[in-house]
Amino acid sequence: QMCIRDRYQRRVHGMQTYITGKLLVKPTRAKLTRDTEFMGKMDPYVKVQLGGTTFRTKTHNNAGKVPSWFDAFEFRRTSEQVMDCLLYTSDAADERSSVDLGGRRIIKKKKQKQ
C-alpha cells in the first residue's frame, strides 16, 4: 500500500503547457502471500523507480509477510507516465544471502486535465 501525493503547477509558454512540481511517494505496508525464507522471517524492502530516479526504503528486519515502512520519497515531476515499485526480500543477518523479488506493482499516472 502506498500514499501518493501529486503537487504540480501548470505553466503556459506560448502554445505549450508545462507541468512542474513534485510527486511524494510513501510506501506504507505490504501483505505478502508466500514466505521466501526457510528459517526465520523475511527482511523486505521496497525500491521505487520513476524515470531515471530510484529510491529504496529501509529494510524491515524480521517483518515476515506483513512489513511496514515510514520512508517518504520526493520525485521531481517529469513526463514519465509509469512508476515501478519492486519489493525485495533478503536475510539481513547473512550478508552472503541472495536477494529475492517478492512482488512488483506498476502504477500509471492519470492524465492531467487541460
Phi, psi and omega in degrees: 000140182224150172253124181235125180238125183251114177247119183216162174234143177259124179239138180248129177228106185066236180265356183264142174249127180246140176249124179235161177146205185228152176239116181262125182237129179232099172293124186255313181197167177220156175233101185270146184265340179224149180263125182268355180264134177284316177233139180085186182251156181290154177239082186275156171212164184239140170246131179244126182239131174221115184063229180267008183253134178230134174240153181228135176285169171288153177286131176268096184294136179055035181280336183068223184268003181229065180283158174217155182222161179234019180280154175223136182238139180243114178263145170286137181295127180230183178275000179299139182253353185230132174248132183252124180244119184242131178252124180244152174236144178212170175254102185297334181285335183244105182296338182273357185289157179278160176254129182250142173282117183266338180180163181213139177225128176254126182245124179262139177287144174281148177290139179280143177285138181280000000 
